[in-house]
Amino acid sequence: MIEQDVKPIYEVSGLSYSINGSTLLHDVSLRVGAGEFLAIIGPNGAGKSTLLRHLIRIIRPADGAVKLFGRNINDFKQREIAARVGYVPQNGPDSLPFTAMQFVIMGRYPHINPLARPGADEEERALSLLSKVGMASFADRQLDKLSGGERQKIYIAAALAQQPDILLLDEPTTFLDPKHQCDIHDTLESLNRESNIAVIAVSHDINFASRFSRRVIAMKKGAVVFDGPVADVLYNGRLESLFDTPFDFLSQEKSGDIFAFPRRKK
């Protein structure tokens, strides 16, 4: 948990959300501070992505409150939110008629005149961001000609173009091969460590949470059931209770990283 005297980026209090008689969020409260790396884990249907959509106001909070930098998120213009919060959805569009460079420049919309033609400085900025995620050589490639992992890196670069204080990512490594998973992990860790960009990543990958985040929020049936250090969620039966399945654990000798594996049923 963040210290109480540190002004948080997000303050969520009593957030609940139902649709068609089904409760997707129930009395969710949390705080997120500058520079944090937070993973949100839980089984399917736990409310993880729904929570993320409230944080970016894709869903407008109605029951409970979400504050962004101390201000009710409902009082922001969407452009103001985009200038502070970068969002990478779970399933980005596969076929967009843009090059990687053009798409990243589009991420600058909170800061530039949408009717003006981007200048050389914007192209230079976009190239720098593509370089940051290891995709500078793909600047002139069409998005629909790239693999899922390559597109995911470009979506992150476009989110960074918004100059955010915090990145929200919904399942950033789902369906990616091991190389691109590692690339995305390393990119997020580097951005967090070197640029002090806070990261909230929703993930089904428990080992992503254990290796890269310093804090975990676990959700089940729309409620927060754990909020604390990574190591504390791995033991004491918490993980088993969260996913309703037993786990085995392995500690990596050099790094001390702990890996969790669902136990095979006999």
C-alpha positions as CSV (number, residue, x, y, z in Angstrom):
1,M,0.0,0.0,0.0
2,I,1.2,3.6,-0.6
3,E,2.0,5.8,2.2
4,Q,-0.8,8.0,3.4
5,D,1.1,11.3,3.1
6,V,1.9,10.6,-0.6
7,K,-0.6,12.2,-2.9
8,P,-2.0,9.3,-5.0
9,I,-2.6,9.3,-8.7
10,Y,-5.8,7.3,-8.2
11,E,-8.2,7.1,-5.2
12,V,-11.0,4.6,-5.7
13,S,-13.6,4.4,-2.9
14,G,-16.7,2.2,-2.7
15,L,-16.9,1.6,-6.5
16,S,-19.7,-0.8,-7.5
17,Y,-21.1,-1.6,-10.9
18,S,-23.9,-3.8,-12.1
19,I,-25.3,-4.5,-15.5
20,N,-28.4,-6.5,-16.4
21,G,-28.8,-7.5,-12.8
22,S,-25.2,-8.9,-12.6
23,T,-22.7,-7.3,-10.2
24,L,-19.3,-6.8,-11.9
25,L,-17.7,-4.6,-9.2
26,H,-18.6,-4.6,-5.5
27,D,-17.4,-1.9,-3.1
28,V,-13.9,-1.6,-4.6
29,S,-11.5,0.7,-2.9
30,L,-7.8,1.3,-3.6
31,R,-5.1,3.9,-3.9
32,V,-2.3,4.1,-6.5
33,G,0.8,6.4,-6.1
34,A,3.4,7.8,-8.4
35,G,5.9,5.3,-9.7
36,E,4.1,2.2,-8.5
37,F,4.1,-1.0,-10.5
38,L,0.8,-2.8,-9.7
39,A,-0.6,-6.0,-11.0
40,I,-4.3,-6.8,-10.8
41,I,-4.8,-10.6,-10.9
42,G,-7.8,-12.9,-10.5
43,P,-9.9,-15.5,-12.4
44,N,-12.1,-14.8,-15.4
45,G,-15.1,-12.7,-14.5
46,A,-13.4,-11.2,-11.4
47,G,-14.0,-7.6,-12.6
48,K,-10.4,-6.7,-13.4
49,S,-11.0,-5.2,-16.9
50,T,-14.2,-3.5,-15.7
51,L,-12.2,-1.8,-13.0
52,L,-9.6,-0.6,-15.6
53,R,-12.4,0.8,-17.8
54,H,-13.6,2.8,-14.8
55,L,-10.1,4.2,-14.3
56,I,-10.0,5.5,-17.8
57,R,-13.7,6.5,-17.7
58,I,-14.7,4.2,-20.6
59,I,-17.3,3.4,-18.0
60,R,-18.4,6.5,-16.1
61,P,-18.4,5.8,-12.3
62,A,-21.9,6.1,-10.8
63,D,-21.9,4.1,-7.6
64,G,-18.8,5.1,-5.6
65,A,-16.0,7.5,-6.7
66,V,-12.8,7.5,-8.7
67,K,-10.5,10.4,-8.1
68,L,-7.6,11.2,-10.5
69,F,-5.0,13.4,-8.9
70,G,-7.5,14.3,-6.2
71,R,-10.2,15.3,-8.6
72,N,-13.4,13.4,-9.4
73,I,-12.8,11.7,-12.7
74,N,-16.3,12.6,-13.8
75,D,-15.3,16.2,-13.8
76,F,-12.5,15.8,-16.4
77,K,-12.8,16.2,-20.1
78,Q,-11.8,13.1,-21.9
79,R,-8.9,14.9,-23.5
80,E,-7.6,15.9,-20.0
81,I,-7.7,12.2,-18.9
82,A,-5.8,11.2,-22.0
83,A,-3.1,13.8,-21.2
84,R,-2.4,12.0,-17.9
85,V,-3.3,8.4,-18.4
86,G,-2.1,6.0,-21.2
87,Y,-4.3,3.0,-21.9
88,V,-3.5,-0.2,-23.8
89,P,-6.6,-2.4,-24.3
90,Q,-6.5,-6.2,-24.3
91,N,-7.4,-6.5,-28.0
92,G,-6.1,-3.6,-30.0
93,P,-7.4,-3.3,-33.6
94,D,-5.6,-5.6,-36.0
95,S,-6.3,-3.8,-39.3
96,L,-5.7,-0.1,-39.2
97,P,-4.6,1.8,-42.4
98,F,-1.7,3.5,-40.7
99,T,2.0,3.1,-40.4
100,A,3.6,2.6,-37.0
101,M,4.9,6.2,-37.1
102,Q,1.4,7.6,-38.0
103,F,-0.3,5.6,-35.2
104,V,2.2,6.8,-32.6
105,I,1.7,10.4,-33.7
106,M,-2.1,9.9,-33.3
107,G,-1.4,9.2,-29.7
108,R,-0.3,12.9,-29.3
109,Y,-3.9,14.0,-29.7
110,P,-4.3,15.4,-26.2
111,H,-1.4,17.8,-26.9
112,I,-1.6,18.9,-30.5
113,N,-4.2,20.6,-32.8
114,P,-6.0,17.7,-34.5
115,L,-6.5,19.8,-37.6
116,A,-2.8,20.7,-38.1
117,R,-0.4,18.6,-40.0
118,P,2.2,17.1,-37.6
119,G,5.6,18.7,-38.0
120,A,9.1,17.2,-38.1
121,D,9.3,17.6,-34.3
122,E,6.3,15.2,-33.9
123,E,7.9,12.7,-36.2
124,E,11.1,12.9,-34.3
125,R,9.2,12.4,-31.0
126,A,7.4,9.4,-32.4
127,L,10.6,7.8,-33.7
128,S,12.1,8.2,-30.3
129,L,9.2,6.5,-28.6
130,L,9.3,3.7,-31.2
131,S,13.0,3.3,-30.4
132,K,12.1,3.1,-26.7
133,V,10.0,0.0,-27.3
134,G,12.5,-1.5,-29.8
135,M,10.4,-0.7,-32.9
136,A,12.2,2.2,-34.6
137,S,13.0,0.1,-37.7
138,F,9.3,-0.6,-38.1
139,A,8.3,3.1,-38.3
140,D,7.1,2.9,-41.9
141,R,5.5,-0.5,-41.7
142,Q,1.7,-0.9,-41.9
143,L,0.2,-2.1,-38.6
144,D,-1.8,-4.9,-40.3
145,K,1.5,-6.3,-41.6
146,L,2.9,-6.8,-38.1
147,S,2.6,-9.6,-35.6
148,G,0.6,-9.3,-32.5
149,G,3.6,-8.8,-30.3
150,E,5.0,-6.1,-32.7
151,R,1.6,-4.3,-32.7
152,Q,1.5,-4.5,-28.9
153,K,4.8,-2.6,-28.6
154,I,3.5,0.1,-31.0
155,Y,0.3,0.4,-28.9
156,I,2.5,1.0,-25.9
157,A,4.5,3.6,-27.8
158,A,1.3,5.4,-28.8
159,A,0.1,5.4,-25.2
160,L,3.5,6.9,-24.2
161,A,3.0,9.6,-26.8
162,Q,0.2,10.9,-24.6
163,Q,3.0,11.8,-22.0
164,P,1.1,9.9,-19.3
165,D,1.9,9.8,-15.6
166,I,0.5,6.3,-15.5
167,L,0.0,3.4,-18.0
168,L,-3.0,1.1,-17.7
169,L,-2.6,-2.2,-19.6
170,D,-5.2,-4.9,-20.0
171,E,-3.6,-8.3,-20.4
172,P,-0.5,-6.9,-22.2
173,T,1.1,-10.2,-23.0
174,T,-1.9,-12.4,-23.8
175,F,-1.4,-14.6,-26.9
176,L,2.2,-13.4,-27.4
177,D,5.1,-15.8,-28.0
178,P,7.8,-16.0,-25.3
179,K,10.1,-13.5,-27.0
180,H,7.5,-10.8,-27.2
181,Q,6.3,-11.5,-23.7
182,C,9.8,-10.9,-22.4
183,D,10.2,-7.7,-24.6
184,I,6.9,-6.3,-23.2
185,H,7.9,-7.2,-19.6
186,D,11.3,-5.5,-20.0
187,T,9.8,-2.5,-21.7
188,L,7.3,-1.9,-18.9
189,E,9.9,-2.5,-16.2
190,S,12.3,0.0,-17.9
191,L,9.6,2.7,-18.2
192,N,8.6,2.3,-14.6
193,R,12.2,2.3,-13.3
194,E,13.8,4.9,-15.6
195,S,10.9,7.3,-16.3
196,N,9.0,6.8,-13.0
197,I,5.8,6.1,-15.0
198,A,3.3,4.2,-12.8
199,V,2.0,1.0,-14.2
200,I,-1.2,-0.9,-13.6
201,A,-1.3,-4.2,-15.5
202,V,-4.3,-6.5,-15.5
203,S,-2.9,-10.0,-16.0
204,H,-3.9,-13.7,-15.9
205,D,-0.1,-14.5,-15.7
206,I,0.7,-14.9,-12.0
207,N,4.4,-15.1,-12.8
208,F,4.3,-11.8,-14.6
209,A,2.9,-10.3,-11.4
210,S,5.4,-12.0,-9.1
211,R,8.4,-11.0,-11.2
212,F,7.7,-7.5,-12.2
213,S,5.2,-5.9,-9.9
214,R,5.9,-4.8,-6.4
215,R,2.3,-4.8,-5.3
216,V,-0.6,-7.1,-6.2
217,I,-4.4,-6.5,-6.1
218,A,-6.3,-9.8,-6.3
219,M,-9.9,-9.7,-7.3
220,K,-12.7,-12.3,-7.2
221,K,-16.4,-12.0,-8.0
222,G,-16.0,-8.2,-8.4
223,A,-14.4,-7.6,-5.0
224,V,-10.8,-6.9,-3.9
225,V,-9.8,-9.9,-1.7
226,F,-6.1,-9.0,-1.3
227,D,-4.0,-5.8,-1.7
228,G,-0.4,-6.0,-0.7
229,P,3.2,-7.2,-1.5
230,V,3.7,-9.9,-4.2
231,A,5.2,-12.5,-1.8
232,D,2.2,-12.3,0.5
233,V,-0.3,-13.4,-2.2
234,L,1.7,-16.5,-3.2
235,Y,1.6,-18.2,0.2
236,N,-0.8,-19.0,3.0
237,G,-3.3,-20.5,0.6
238,R,-4.3,-17.2,-0.9
239,L,-3.5,-18.1,-4.5
240,E,-5.3,-21.5,-4.1
241,S,-8.4,-19.7,-2.7
242,L,-8.3,-17.0,-5.4
243,F,-8.3,-19.5,-8.4
244,D,-9.9,-22.5,-6.7
245,T,-7.0,-24.7,-7.6
246,P,-3.9,-26.0,-5.9
247,F,-0.5,-24.6,-6.9
248,D,3.2,-25.7,-6.7
249,F,5.9,-23.1,-6.3
250,L,9.5,-22.9,-7.5
251,S,12.1,-20.4,-6.4
252,Q,14.8,-19.3,-9.0
253,E,18.1,-19.7,-7.3
254,K,20.0,-16.7,-8.7
255,S,17.2,-14.0,-8.7
256,G,15.0,-15.4,-5.9
257,D,12.0,-15.0,-8.2
258,I,9.1,-17.3,-7.2
259,F,7.1,-19.0,-9.9
260,A,3.6,-20.5,-9.4
261,F,2.3,-23.5,-11.4
262,P,-1.2,-25.0,-11.2
263,R,-0.8,-28.5,-9.7
264,R,-1.6,-31.2,-12.2
265,K,-4.7,-33.3,-11.2
266,K,-3.9,-37.0,-10.8
